[in-house]
């Protein structure tokens, strides 16, 4: 399948400085005013200066509006709280750029991000989007680590079925016309809307990854990815949406099954550890019960291992210790 309208013909390619292409940076924000200023300033400091910044205030109850208002270059749009996907889709509708970047309000772009992304997008006119790498930072901005580069092979859809190697969304630059053919972010995929979009795009169009760090992903207590139960449900739901698309293709079917198993194991084990910590500390019993229900439903293979590792084995070990102490060895 081809979609020529989203591509720039190679004969028309100019240098990045001469293109004059507007890049729209869309920042959804819900109660992240403490980080929003840094996100905005990371865009305003870009070496490529032909951009617009759109902040979508997703019904925040903190001082998000006041922070956004400090920057006259920024256009702010308010909506009732409806989630990140709806906010991003609203930003797309109000944007004017031929290229789009989605920056979370707690993350930051590095100064060369737009220039590098646009360069690679022009160098790969066959691709729907391009993406780089990120580095993790703490809540106070301290650099923690840099993620490894994952090269996109000849079948990006198969590769994304196995794992999501594109995160956070700010490392990607999209062609705007893409959203006229592929539906935007799905509001039902809470926390995994990016992964869902990448899969829907990669099934139809080429994409390209490059080995340059362009964004900073902030780790803090309110990260959506820190909600293990939500991530387990979300990743399983995203792949299940692809089940009908992989039928009849042996490689896709195999990748689908492996990916589903891996997501269930990864987030299932993360959730199991979280539940066990709460149980051991005797707190949040109601939440723990609901999370156990999520484990049973979405990661059934992890649940018996949780019982064995966290409950049965410690009790057995304790019983054996007591038995040894009861022996008369004299």
Backbone bond lengths (Angstrom), bond angles and torsions (degrees), N, CA, C in turn:
res aa  C-N    CA-C-N  psi(-1)  N-CA   C-N-CA  omega(-1)  CA-C   N-CA-C  phi
1 X - - - 1.471 - - 1.524 109.15 -
2 X 1.318 117.01 138.07 1.458 121.16 178.23 1.519 110.02 -122.57
3 X 1.299 114.83 157.73 1.458 120.97 179.15 1.517 107.98 -144.45
4 X 1.319 117.64 74.56 1.452 121.12 -170.58 1.522 114.77 -61.65
5 X 1.326 118.59 -23.32 1.454 119.97 -176.96 1.525 113.61 -65.20
6 X 1.324 117.30 -21.88 1.460 117.80 -176.87 1.518 111.74 -88.76
7 X 1.317 118.26 -4.44 1.451 120.33 -173.73 1.531 112.29 -103.05
8 X 1.316 116.06 154.26 1.453 122.80 172.67 1.512 106.90 -99.24
9 X 1.328 117.88 122.39 1.451 119.28 -178.27 1.525 110.45 -62.57
10 X 1.331 115.72 138.92 1.461 120.89 -176.76 1.528 111.34 -55.64
11 X 1.334 116.96 -36.14 1.463 119.61 -178.21 1.526 112.09 -65.95
12 X 1.331 116.96 -21.99 1.456 120.33 -178.49 1.525 112.75 -93.11
13 X 1.344 116.95 -2.08 1.462 119.90 -174.17 1.529 110.90 -67.12
14 X 1.300 117.05 132.48 1.458 122.70 175.01 1.515 108.27 -120.83
15 X 1.299 116.89 176.72 1.458 119.49 175.71 1.520 108.44 -67.29
16 X 1.322 116.32 157.28 1.462 120.37 -177.85 1.525 110.96 -60.05
17 X 1.322 116.52 -36.44 1.454 119.85 -178.47 1.530 110.70 -65.09
18 X 1.339 117.43 -32.78 1.459 121.74 -174.00 1.525 114.50 -92.52
19 X 1.316 117.87 -11.23 1.464 118.68 -172.98 1.520 112.71 -66.07
20 X 1.322 116.51 -38.91 1.454 119.61 -176.97 1.507 112.77 70.28
21 X 1.337 117.79 14.38 1.464 120.16 -178.74 1.525 110.44 -74.49
22 X 1.319 114.06 132.68 1.454 120.14 179.47 1.525 109.65 -82.71
23 X 1.321 116.22 130.36 1.463 122.09 175.57 1.530 107.91 -105.88
24 X 1.312 116.55 124.96 1.467 121.44 177.91 1.526 109.14 -97.05
25 X 1.324 116.18 122.21 1.463 121.45 176.51 1.523 107.39 -105.03
26 X 1.319 116.01 115.84 1.462 122.80 -174.87 1.526 109.08 -105.14
27 X 1.330 116.37 123.63 1.468 122.10 -176.09 1.522 109.65 -119.67
28 X 1.328 119.11 100.63 1.472 119.75 173.19 1.526 108.95 -77.66
29 X 1.308 116.58 142.01 1.468 118.90 -178.01 1.521 110.44 -141.43
30 X 1.323 114.87 126.21 1.461 120.65 173.45 1.523 108.22 -132.21
31 X 1.325 115.60 104.82 1.467 122.63 177.44 1.532 112.93 55.05
32 X 1.322 115.92 41.94 1.471 120.61 175.90 1.528 109.77 -124.04
33 X 1.316 116.48 35.93 1.464 120.58 -177.61 1.523 112.28 -58.27
34 X 1.325 116.68 -30.23 1.468 119.53 -177.76 1.522 112.38 -64.13
35 X 1.338 117.44 -24.75 1.460 121.54 -179.84 1.530 113.24 -108.99
36 X 1.323 117.28 -14.78 1.464 121.19 -171.38 1.523 112.11 -58.64
37 X 1.321 117.41 -41.70 1.458 120.22 -178.92 1.523 112.31 -58.43
38 X 1.322 116.54 -40.55 1.465 120.07 179.03 1.521 111.02 -67.02
39 X 1.327 116.90 -38.52 1.468 120.30 178.18 1.526 109.98 -62.06
40 X 1.325 116.73 -47.33 1.466 120.65 -179.41 1.523 110.71 -62.62
41 X 1.329 116.87 -46.60 1.464 120.43 -178.12 1.522 112.24 -64.13
42 X 1.343 116.90 -29.01 1.465 119.02 177.56 1.528 111.13 -67.60
43 X 1.333 117.06 -26.29 1.464 120.51 175.88 1.527 109.95 -80.91
44 X 1.320 116.64 -43.33 1.460 120.37 -179.14 1.525 112.41 -63.61
45 X 1.343 117.71 -20.06 1.462 121.25 -179.50 1.520 113.34 -92.12
46 X 1.326 118.82 9.23 1.461 121.50 -176.21 1.530 112.15 -66.78
47 X 1.340 114.39 144.38 1.466 119.79 177.04 1.531 110.62 -70.96
48 X 1.337 117.23 -30.44 1.467 121.79 173.42 1.517 106.35 -89.87
49 X 1.316 116.63 118.93 1.466 119.83 -166.79 1.520 115.23 -104.40
50 X 1.327 118.58 0.25 1.458 119.49 -179.11 1.530 109.10 -92.33
51 X 1.305 115.16 80.30 1.467 120.95 -176.55 1.517 109.93 -142.90
52 X 1.320 114.85 166.51 1.457 122.22 169.44 1.522 108.00 -128.84
53 X 1.317 116.70 149.28 1.462 122.07 179.34 1.521 108.28 -117.64
54 X 1.334 115.48 125.22 1.468 121.24 179.25 1.523 108.17 -122.49
55 X 1.320 116.10 117.98 1.466 121.40 175.82 1.524 108.06 -99.91
56 X 1.318 115.96 126.39 1.464 120.86 175.52 1.525 107.61 -103.87
57 X 1.325 115.92 107.74 1.461 120.91 176.96 1.526 108.08 -79.82
58 X 1.332 115.40 108.17 1.465 121.93 -174.16 1.528 111.03 -86.80
59 X 1.332 115.89 55.53 1.462 120.11 177.60 1.516 113.30 67.81
60 X 1.322 117.48 36.44 1.469 121.03 -178.10 1.518 111.29 -64.29
61 X 1.339 114.44 148.83 1.466 120.16 177.20 1.517 111.44 -108.09
62 X 1.326 117.24 1.76 1.462 120.40 175.65 1.534 108.07 -97.36
63 X 1.318 117.91 -156.86 1.468 120.94 -176.92 1.527 112.96 -95.71
64 X 1.319 116.36 37.93 1.467 120.82 177.83 1.529 111.46 -56.64
65 X 1.327 117.83 -45.13 1.463 120.62 -178.52 1.521 111.50 -60.55
66 X 1.322 115.74 -42.35 1.461 119.59 -178.06 1.530 111.25 -65.89
67 X 1.339 116.53 -39.54 1.461 119.53 179.40 1.522 110.22 -65.99
68 X 1.327 117.63 -46.26 1.462 121.06 -179.90 1.527 110.90 -61.67
69 X 1.331 116.60 -35.66 1.465 120.65 -177.85 1.522 112.75 -67.97
70 X 1.328 117.51 -16.06 1.471 121.03 178.14 1.517 112.33 -70.10
71 X 1.335 116.81 -13.32 1.458 121.22 -175.49 1.527 109.23 -117.02
72 X 1.340 117.98 99.97 1.468 120.65 -177.43 1.527 113.49 -64.78
73 X 1.339 117.28 -19.20 1.472 120.53 178.79 1.522 112.31 -74.67
74 X 1.322 116.90 -14.05 1.468 122.06 -172.96 1.523 110.70 -96.50
75 X 1.322 115.79 135.16 1.461 120.92 173.22 1.525 107.82 -96.55
76 X 1.319 117.12 125.24 1.462 121.64 -177.84 1.524 110.19 -111.74
77 X 1.318 115.37 131.65 1.466 121.91 178.94 1.528 107.52 -122.20
78 X 1.317 116.57 133.89 1.464 121.24 -177.32 1.526 110.07 -106.57
79 X 1.322 114.78 141.54 1.464 120.80 173.62 1.519 108.14 -140.66
80 X 1.329 116.47 156.57 1.456 119.58 170.39 1.522 108.85 -64.09
81 X 1.308 116.59 150.33 1.461 120.13 -174.89 1.525 110.52 -57.52
82 X 1.339 115.32 117.09 1.469 120.64 -178.07 1.510 112.15 -138.13
83 X 1.325 117.96 0.17 1.458 120.47 176.39 1.516 113.26 102.41
84 X 1.337 113.86 164.70 1.462 121.66 -174.95 1.527 112.57 -62.12
85 X 1.326 117.19 -43.27 1.464 120.05 -177.87 1.515 111.76 -59.83
86 X 1.318 116.89 -48.22 1.460 120.98 179.81 1.517 111.23 -62.39
87 X 1.342 116.01 -39.52 1.465 120.37 178.78 1.524 110.97 -63.63
88 X 1.318 117.49 -44.51 1.467 119.95 179.12 1.524 111.34 -64.45
89 X 1.318 116.62 -43.09 1.466 119.71 179.43 1.523 111.26 -61.98
90 X 1.329 116.42 -37.78 1.466 120.35 176.71 1.525 110.05 -64.60
91 X 1.325 116.15 -39.99 1.455 120.47 178.17 1.519 112.09 -62.36
92 X 1.331 116.65 -39.70 1.466 120.52 178.06 1.523 110.20 -61.57
93 X 1.327 116.61 -43.33 1.471 120.05 -177.45 1.532 111.71 -64.96
94 X 1.325 116.85 -30.31 1.463 120.42 -177.79 1.527 112.55 -94.97
95 X 1.313 117.85 -4.01 1.460 120.55 -177.37 1.517 111.34 -83.50
96 X 1.333 115.71 161.53 1.454 122.07 -178.81 1.528 112.47 -121.67
97 X 1.323 117.83 -8.99 1.452 120.94 -174.40 1.511 113.79 -73.40
98 X 1.334 116.26 154.42 1.464 121.17 174.55 1.524 111.02 -81.94
99 X 1.340 116.45 -13.92 1.468 122.22 178.21 1.521 108.20 -129.81
100 X 1.341 116.01 146.41 1.462 121.23 -174.44 1.526 111.03 -126.39
101 X 1.327 115.21 139.15 1.464 122.54 172.46 1.519 107.26 -128.56
102 X 1.339 116.67 134.25 1.459 122.09 179.75 1.530 108.61 -109.09
103 X 1.324 114.97 108.19 1.462 121.21 -177.34 1.515 109.57 -107.22
104 X 1.333 117.61 120.33 1.464 120.40 175.26 1.523 109.23 -68.18
105 X 1.317 116.56 148.13 1.461 121.31 -171.26 1.521 113.83 -69.51
106 X 1.332 118.11 -12.73 1.458 120.32 178.03 1.529 112.21 -103.74
107 X 1.330 117.33 3.33 1.469 121.31 179.78 1.527 110.24 -108.35
108 X 1.340 116.13 176.84 1.462 120.42 -178.80 1.526 110.19 -140.80
109 X 1.325 116.24 146.75 1.450 121.71 171.19 1.525 109.10 -90.38
110 X 1.314 116.72 145.62 1.456 120.32 171.65 1.526 108.62 -80.69
111 X 1.333 118.58 156.29 1.470 121.76 -169.87 1.523 116.02 -56.14
112 X 1.335 118.83 -28.09 1.466 121.13 -177.52 1.531 112.82 -97.90
113 X 1.317 117.64 7.16 1.469 121.16 -171.15 1.528 112.96 -57.22
114 X 1.319 117.83 -50.70 1.463 120.03 -176.54 1.524 111.62 -67.93
115 X 1.314 116.84 -40.85 1.469 119.64 179.42 1.517 110.85 -63.37
116 X 1.338 116.87 -45.67 1.463 120.97 -178.95 1.527 110.77 -65.87
117 X 1.323 116.42 -45.35 1.461 119.55 -179.83 1.522 112.33 -61.51
118 X 1.324 116.80 -44.40 1.454 120.33 -179.75 1.525 111.52 -66.56
119 X 1.331 116.56 -37.45 1.466 120.18 177.27 1.517 110.93 -58.72
120 X 1.333 116.60 -47.49 1.466 120.07 -179.05 1.527 111.56 -69.74
121 X 1.316 117.19 -33.04 1.455 119.63 178.00 1.537 110.55 -65.65
122 X 1.321 116.66 -39.63 1.466 120.61 177.52 1.518 111.45 -71.03
123 X 1.336 115.97 -33.65 1.469 119.70 179.92 1.521 112.34 -73.92
124 X 1.335 117.35 -15.41 1.470 121.10 -178.59 1.527 108.52 -128.57
125 X 1.337 116.83 72.25 1.472 120.45 -176.11 1.517 113.94 -64.83
126 X 1.333 116.93 -13.97 1.468 119.86 179.15 1.525 112.40 -83.68
127 X 1.321 117.46 -8.62 1.472 121.02 -172.21 1.524 112.39 -96.23
128 X 1.326 115.61 143.12 1.464 121.96 177.72 1.520 111.53 -76.74
129 X 1.321 116.79 -34.73 1.461 121.13 173.59 1.514 109.75 -154.87
130 X 1.331 114.97 161.18 1.463 121.78 176.06 1.525 107.35 -125.63
131 X 1.319 116.54 158.97 1.467 119.16 -179.49 1.525 110.30 -150.05
132 X 1.327 115.00 153.13 1.461 121.41 178.72 1.508 111.63 -113.81
133 X 1.314 115.26 -143.25 1.468 121.35 -178.49 1.524 109.61 -118.98
134 X 1.327 115.20 169.07 1.458 120.36 176.96 1.517 110.29 -131.62
135 X 1.306 115.00 164.60 1.463 119.76 168.40 1.525 108.36 -124.08
136 X 1.322 115.43 147.85 1.460 120.37 -178.95 1.525 109.85 -88.18
137 X 1.330 115.07 141.11 1.453 120.84 175.19 1.526 108.49 -128.30
138 X 1.312 115.97 158.34 1.464 120.84 177.97 1.522 109.60 -83.71
139 X 1.313 116.77 179.14 1.462 120.95 -179.35 1.522 111.82 -58.49
140 X 1.347 116.88 -32.94 1.466 119.82 -178.98 1.521 113.00 -90.10
141 X 1.346 117.84 3.75 1.448 121.16 176.39 1.508 115.32 96.18
142 X 1.324 118.02 0.35 1.462 121.19 178.73 1.524 109.90 -68.68
143 X 1.329 116.75 132.42 1.460 120.79 179.78 1.521 109.78 -70.43
144 X 1.333 116.43 129.43 1.460 122.09 -178.44 1.522 112.17 -102.84
145 X 1.327 117.45 -48.15 1.465 120.97 -177.80 1.518 109.36 -166.99
146 X 1.326 115.78 166.83 1.461 122.08 176.16 1.516 108.32 -121.08
147 X 1.332 116.12 133.13 1.465 118.47 -176.27 1.517 111.23 -75.28
148 X 1.310 115.85 155.52 1.458 121.71 -178.95 1.522 110.51 -76.62
149 X 1.320 115.40 149.25 1.458 120.44 178.15 1.524 109.82 -77.29
150 X 1.326 116.06 131.62 1.456 121.75 177.11 1.524 107.85 -115.85
151 X 1.320 116.28 113.79 1.454 120.24 -178.66 1.530 110.18 -77.11
152 X 1.324 115.65 132.06 1.460 120.83 176.93 1.516 108.90 -79.63
153 X 1.310 116.30 121.34 1.458 121.38 -177.50 1.531 110.78 -84.73
154 X 1.323 116.72 -166.46 1.461 121.18 -172.85 1.528 113.29 -66.73
155 X 1.332 117.46 -21.95 1.464 120.55 179.99 1.534 108.79 -123.62
156 X 1.332 118.13 83.43 1.468 120.85 -177.14 1.522 113.17 -62.76
157 X 1.333 117.22 -30.56 1.464 119.67 179.64 1.520 110.31 -63.10
158 X 1.330 116.51 -45.82 1.458 120.56 177.63 1.530 110.67 -60.93
159 X 1.318 116.45 -41.16 1.456 120.84 -178.71 1.524 111.37 -64.59
160 X 1.317 116.64 -38.24 1.460 119.97 179.86 1.525 112.25 -76.37
161 X 1.320 117.65 -25.01 1.463 119.62 172.24 1.523 110.54 -63.14
162 X 1.323 116.28 -35.55 1.467 121.37 -179.44 1.525 111.54 -73.33
163 X 1.344 116.59 -37.55 1.458 120.02 -174.75 1.519 108.68 -167.80
164 X 1.316 117.01 154.59 1.456 121.12 175.52 1.523 108.60 -97.26
165 X 1.322 116.55 105.73 1.462 121.01 -177.33 1.522 111.59 -98.86
166 X 1.326 117.59 8.81 1.463 122.03 -176.90 1.528 109.10 -116.48
167 X 1.306 117.18 99.84 1.458 121.82 177.10 1.517 108.99 -164.90
168 X 1.340 116.54 149.84 1.466 129.14 -8.86 1.526 110.52 -71.73
169 X 1.335 118.76 174.72 1.466 120.00 -175.84 1.520 113.82 -62.34
170 X 1.312 117.83 -21.15 1.463 120.79 -177.21 1.523 113.44 -67.39
171 X 1.331 118.65 -12.84 1.465 119.97 178.18 1.522 111.55 -81.26
172 X 1.334 117.60 -6.10 1.470 121.56 -176.37 1.524 110.91 -107.29
173 X 1.335 115.16 147.16 1.466 121.45 171.23 1.528 107.90 -124.40
174 X 1.325 115.83 125.32 1.464 122.97 -174.60 1.527 111.07 -106.86
175 X 1.327 115.59 152.30 1.452 120.72 168.48 1.527 108.53 -81.04
176 X 1.303 115.86 130.74 1.459 120.22 -175.34 1.529 112.34 -59.03
177 X 1.336 117.23 -42.10 1.462 120.42 -176.64 1.520 113.09 -62.03
178 X 1.326 115.65 -16.63 1.461 119.87 177.53 1.523 110.97 -57.06
179 X 1.342 116.22 -37.32 1.452 120.82 -174.62 1.529 112.28 -76.04
180 X 1.335 116.29 -4.28 1.457 119.46 172.82 1.528 111.30 -84.18
181 X 1.336 115.88 -15.14 1.465 120.72 -179.44 1.526 112.08 -112.24
182 X 1.318 116.74 -39.48 1.463 122.07 -179.99 1.524 108.16 -104.46
183 X 1.320 117.10 128.59 1.463 121.00 178.85 1.523 109.56 -56.49
184 X 1.322 115.92 150.77 1.457 120.84 -177.79 1.521 112.95 -71.49
185 X 1.316 115.85 -152.20 1.461 121.67 -177.91 1.529 110.35 -71.92
186 X 1.321 116.67 135.96 1.456 122.51 -176.85 1.535 109.70 -86.45
187 X 1.335 118.42 115.23 1.471 120.93 -179.34 1.521 113.95 -60.81
188 X 1.344 118.10 -19.83 1.465 120.93 -179.64 1.520 111.81 -76.83
189 X 1.326 117.61 -18.85 1.466 121.80 -178.60 1.529 109.69 -94.13
190 X 1.304 116.57 75.98 1.465 121.08 -175.60 1.532 109.86 -75.26
191 X 1.322 116.02 119.69 1.459 121.04 179.14 1.508 113.77 89.17
192 X 1.333 117.12 -18.23 1.461 121.12 -178.52 1.527 111.10 -127.86
193 X 1.322 116.64 20.02 1.460 120.73 -178.79 1.535 112.13 -63.64
194 X 1.334 117.13 -30.98 1.468 120.38 178.59 1.526 110.05 -65.67
195 X 1.321 115.87 -48.95 1.463 121.91 -179.32 1.523 110.64 -58.17
196 X 1.309 115.93 -43.47 1.464 121.06 179.15 1.525 110.81 -60.48
197 X 1.331 116.93 -44.34 1.462 120.70 -179.77 1.530 111.41 -64.95
198 X 1.344 116.88 -44.09 1.467 120.08 -179.91 1.523 111.04 -58.20
199 X 1.320 117.14 -42.84 1.462 120.69 -179.59 1.529 111.24 -64.08
200 X 1.322 116.60 -43.11 1.463 119.57 -178.99 1.526 111.39 -65.80
201 X 1.329 116.67 -34.36 1.464 120.04 178.52 1.520 110.80 -74.78
202 X 1.351 116.44 -47.50 1.470 120.53 -173.97 1.517 112.35 -65.64
203 X 1.328 117.85 -22.09 1.468 120.00 177.94 1.524 110.59 -70.29
204 X 1.337 117.33 -22.52 1.461 120.80 -174.71 1.530 114.08 -112.56
205 X 1.344 116.93 -30.76 1.457 120.08 -171.29 1.530 111.72 -131.38
206 X 1.329 117.82 155.30 1.460 120.99 173.50 1.536 110.70 -70.76
207 X 1.325 115.98 152.36 1.459 122.49 173.19 1.522 107.43 -135.74
208 X 1.320 117.25 165.44 1.463 120.38 -175.83 1.524 110.33 -141.25
209 X 1.339 116.49 135.16 1.452 122.41 175.68 1.515 110.74 -112.13
210 X 1.325 117.02 140.36 1.468 120.99 -179.22 1.532 110.36 -126.71
211 X 1.311 115.21 153.92 1.469 121.90 -170.37 1.522 112.01 -91.91
212 X 1.335 116.59 62.47 1.463 121.31 176.60 1.521 108.66 -139.81
213 X 1.329 116.51 138.48 1.463 122.08 179.64 1.522 108.89 -81.83
214 X 1.327 117.30 123.80 1.461 120.78 -175.30 1.527 113.95 -125.15
215 X 1.329 118.03 -8.55 1.467 119.11 -176.41 1.522 110.82 -148.91
216 X 1.330 114.07 161.22 1.465 121.29 176.62 1.524 108.94 -118.31
217 X 1.319 114.25 128.82 1.471 121.93 -178.79 1.516 108.15 -104.80
218 X 1.327 115.86 116.78 1.455 120.59 -174.35 1.526 111.62 -87.83
219 X 1.323 116.15 127.40 1.461 121.33 175.79 1.527 108.86 -97.93
220 X 1.333 116.42 125.69 1.458 120.80 177.88 1.520 109.12 -155.33
221 X 1.317 117.12 178.80 1.459 121.70 -170.14 1.520 114.00 -66.56
222 X 1.330 118.07 -22.38 1.466 119.22 -175.65 1.529 112.78 -105.62
223 X 1.330 118.62 15.26 1.466 120.67 174.44 1.522 110.83 -57.05
224 X 1.329 117.08 136.03 1.463 120.59 175.39 1.521 109.88 -61.36
225 X 1.339 116.93 -37.10 1.470 120.28 -178.48 1.522 112.15 -67.92
226 X 1.337 116.92 -9.59 1.458 119.87 176.66 1.522 112.70 -84.13
227 X 1.335 117.37 -6.95 1.458 121.86 177.27 1.528 107.67 -88.87
228 X 1.320 116.40 92.20 1.464 120.86 -172.41 1.528 113.09 -62.54
229 X 1.324 117.05 -38.68 1.461 119.81 179.57 1.522 110.64 -64.59
230 X 1.324 116.61 -43.23 1.460 120.85 179.56 1.521 111.34 -65.77
231 X 1.332 117.10 -40.15 1.461 120.35 -179.71 1.526 111.09 -68.65
232 X 1.324 117.56 -36.71 1.463 120.83 177.21 1.524 110.06 -63.13
233 X 1.329 116.39 -49.88 1.470 119.95 178.41 1.527 110.90 -60.95
234 X 1.332 116.01 -43.39 1.454 120.85 -174.91 1.518 113.58 -66.14
235 X 1.333 117.21 -46.59 1.463 119.94 -178.55 1.529 111.59 -65.72
236 X 1.314 116.23 -39.14 1.468 119.57 177.24 1.530 109.51 -65.04
237 X 1.327 116.95 -42.40 1.470 120.62 -179.73 1.526 111.53 -63.91
238 X 1.338 116.99 -40.60 1.470 120.68 179.91 1.527 110.64 -60.56
239 X 1.324 116.40 -47.29 1.461 118.51 -178.83 1.523 111.71 -68.91
240 X 1.314 117.44 -37.91 1.467 118.93 178.53 1.520 111.53 -60.38
241 X 1.331 117.59 -30.79 1.461 121.12 176.68 1.525 111.64 -64.65
242 X 1.333 116.78 -22.12 1.464 121.26 -178.63 1.527 112.67 -92.95
243 X 1.316 117.47 -3.00 1.464 120.24 -173.52 1.523 112.34 -58.20
244 X 1.319 116.72 -43.42 1.468 119.23 -178.35 1.528 111.52 -70.48
245 X 1.340 117.08 -23.58 1.464 120.23 -177.94 1.521 113.10 -80.26
246 X 1.331 117.29 -23.21 1.470 119.77 -176.88 1.524 112.65 -90.33
247 X 1.310 117.32 -11.75 1.456 120.27 -176.60 1.528 111.15 -60.82
248 X 1.319 114.84 134.45 1.451 119.99 178.69 1.507 114.93 91.52
249 X 1.350 117.12 -11.24 1.459 121.52 177.10 1.527 107.17 -113.06
250 X 1.318 117.27 108.97 1.459 121.84 -172.65 1.521 112.21 -59.51
251 X 1.336 117.19 -43.08 1.463 120.11 -178.73 1.524 110.92 -66.54
252 X 1.325 117.56 -40.70 1.455 120.58 178.65 1.525 110.86 -67.37
253 X 1.312 117.19 -41.61 1.463 120.32 179.07 1.528 110.84 -60.95
254 X 1.328 116.11 -42.98 1.469 119.78 178.93 1.520 111.18 -64.95
255 X 1.347 116.58 -44.34 1.462 120.45 179.24 1.525 110.97 -63.23
256 X 1.316 116.76 -38.16 1.464 121.78 178.28 1.528 110.77 -60.16
257 X 1.319 117.03 -47.69 1.465 121.18 -178.96 1.524 111.49 -65.38
258 X 1.328 116.75 -41.47 1.472 120.05 178.71 1.522 110.61 -65.59
259 X 1.331 115.77 -44.90 1.455 119.56 179.73 1.516 112.27 -61.57
260 X 1.323 116.75 -44.00 1.463 120.97 179.12 1.526 110.64 -60.83
261 X 1.318 116.19 -43.56 1.462 120.92 179.32 1.522 110.80 -63.70
262 X 1.326 116.81 -43.06 1.460 120.60 -178.52 1.525 112.03 -65.49
263 X 1.348 117.35 -43.77 1.454 119.95 179.48 1.526 111.06 -64.56
264 X 1.332 116.11 -41.14 1.465 119.27 178.39 1.512 111.32 -62.28
265 X 1.320 116.10 -41.11 1.460 119.31 179.98 1.533 111.22 -68.73
266 X 1.350 115.85 -48.54 1.467 119.29 -175.76 1.525 112.27 -61.19
267 X 1.333 116.59 -58.87 1.463 118.92 -176.70 1.520 111.59 -73.93
268 X 1.332 117.42 -27.76 1.457 120.18 175.51 1.518 111.53 -63.44
269 X 1.326 116.61 -44.17 1.463 120.25 179.01 1.522 111.55 -68.16
270 X 1.346 116.21 -37.58 1.471 119.42 176.52 1.525 110.47 -62.44
271 X 1.317 116.38 -44.16 1.460 120.64 -179.69 1.522 110.71 -68.31
272 X 1.330 117.32 -40.14 1.469 120.68 179.40 1.522 110.63 -60.92
273 X 1.324 116.73 -42.56 1.471 120.22 178.82 1.523 111.14 -64.09
274 X 1.348 115.43 -39.75 1.460 119.92 179.22 1.533 110.84 -64.39
275 X 1.330 116.12 -45.06 1.468 120.27 -179.92 1.523 110.46 -62.27
276 X 1.335 116.20 -44.33 1.454 119.48 -178.54 1.522 111.49 -62.35
277 X 1.343 116.92 -38.89 1.464 120.10 179.04 1.517 110.71 -62.38
278 X 1.343 116.55 -41.26 1.454 119.32 179.44 1.529 111.92 -67.12
279 X 1.327 115.85 -42.30 1.465 120.36 179.85 1.516 110.42 -62.98
280 X 1.304 116.55 -43.96 1.456 121.08 -179.06 1.533 111.63 -62.69
281 X 1.351 115.19 -34.44 1.470 119.63 -179.60 1.525 112.10 -89.35
282 X 1.338 116.38 -3.69 1.458 120.62 176.83 1.513 114.43 67.13
283 X 1.337 117.07 41.71 1.467 120.55 -178.66 1.526 110.59 -133.21
284 X 1.324 115.28 158.63 1.468 124.21 174.88 1.530 112.06 49.84
285 X 1.322 115.64 53.21 1.458 120.05 -176.87 1.528 112.18 -63.43
286 X 1.333 117.11 -42.02 1.460 119.67 -177.64 1.534 110.52 -63.36
287 X 1.329 116.52 -43.70 1.462 119.76 178.22 1.520 110.77 -63.31
288 X 1.306 116.43 -38.87 1.465 120.18 -179.75 1.525 111.66 -64.14
289 X 1.324 116.46 -38.13 1.463 119.87 178.15 1.521 110.24 -63.06
290 X 1.344 116.88 -45.10 1.465 120.14 179.36 1.527 111.20 -64.20
291 X 1.330 116.33 -38.42 1.465 119.32 179.25 1.523 111.21 -67.65
292 X 1.325 116.99 -32.64 1.463 119.49 175.43 1.527 110.40 -65.59
293 X 1.320 116.72 -36.85 1.461 120.79 176.31 1.531 109.56 -62.80
294 X 1.341 116.82 -42.09 1.466 120.99 177.27 1.521 110.41 -61.49
295 X 1.317 117.07 -42.07 1.464 121.39 178.62 1.524 111.14 -60.23
296 X 1.318 115.69 -47.75 1.471 119.95 -178.37 1.527 111.00 -61.98
297 X 1.329 116.57 -38.56 1.461 120.32 -175.70 1.531 112.89 -79.40
298 X 1.330 116.99 -42.94 1.462 119.79 -171.35 1.525 114.20 -103.66
299 X 1.312 117.24 -17.77 1.464 119.87 178.96 1.521 109.52 -139.85
300 X 1.337 117.48 62.12 1.467 121.08 -173.07 1.525 113.45 -61.75
301 X 1.321 118.24 -27.55 1.467 119.64 -179.31 1.519 111.99 -73.34
302 X 1.328 116.71 -27.34 1.463 120.32 -178.97 1.521 110.96 -77.12
303 X 1.326 117.73 -31.47 1.460 120.85 -174.11 1.530 113.16 -58.85
304 X 1.343 119.89 -49.61 1.472 118.03 178.40 1.520 112.87 -64.72
305 X 1.348 116.81 -31.24 1.468 118.63 177.01 1.518 110.55 -67.78
306 X 1.353 115.39 -34.47 1.462 119.32 176.52 1.519 110.06 -61.64
307 X 1.320 116.34 -46.85 1.465 119.49 179.93 1.513 111.09 -60.84
308 X 1.336 115.76 -42.51 1.463 119.70 -177.64 1.520 111.44 -68.00
309 X 1.325 116.32 -45.84 1.459 119.71 -173.62 1.519 112.65 -78.11
310 X 1.339 115.42 -40.31 1.461 119.12 -172.42 1.525 113.89 -92.52
311 X 1.337 117.04 -25.31 1.455 118.93 -173.86 1.524 113.18 -118.90
312 X 1.321 116.86 -57.93 1.466 119.92 -173.83 1.517 111.40 -65.66
313 X 1.326 117.58 -49.70 1.461 120.05 -176.26 1.527 113.02 -62.16
314 X 1.363 118.72 -46.78 1.468 117.66 177.23 1.522 113.08 -60.43
315 X 1.346 116.58 -39.28 1.460 119.06 179.46 1.522 111.13 -66.51
316 X 1.324 115.75 -39.56 1.462 120.31 178.26 1.519 110.95 -64.63
317 X 1.334 115.80 -43.14 1.466 119.79 179.68 1.522 110.46 -63.22
318 X 1.343 115.30 -41.45 1.461 118.62 178.89 1.524 110.99 -64.25
319 X 1.317 116.89 -40.51 1.467 121.34 179.94 1.527 110.05 -63.81
320 X 1.336 116.79 -43.39 1.460 120.58 179.91 1.517 111.21 -63.07
321 X 1.343 116.30 -38.10 1.464 119.98 178.73 1.513 110.36 -64.00
322 X 1.331 115.93 -43.13 1.458 119.76 178.54 1.528 110.83 -63.31
323 X 1.335 117.10 -39.07 1.459 120.88 179.64 1.519 110.65 -62.75
324 X 1.347 116.09 -40.70 1.460 119.57 -179.40 1.524 110.80 -65.84
325 X 1.343 114.18 -39.42 1.460 116.87 -178.97 1.531 111.92 -67.59
326 X 1.325 115.41 -26.70 1.465 119.08 -177.40 1.526 112.61 -79.08
327 X 1.347 116.65 -12.92 1.460 118.96 -178.73 1.530 111.20 -72.58
328 X 1.303 116.33 140.86 1.461 121.23 175.67 1.522 108.16 -90.87
329 X 1.343 116.29 100.39 1.468 120.99 -175.66 1.513 112.81 -93.97
330 X 1.303 117.32 0.54 1.461 119.44 -179.66 1.537 110.78 -88.56
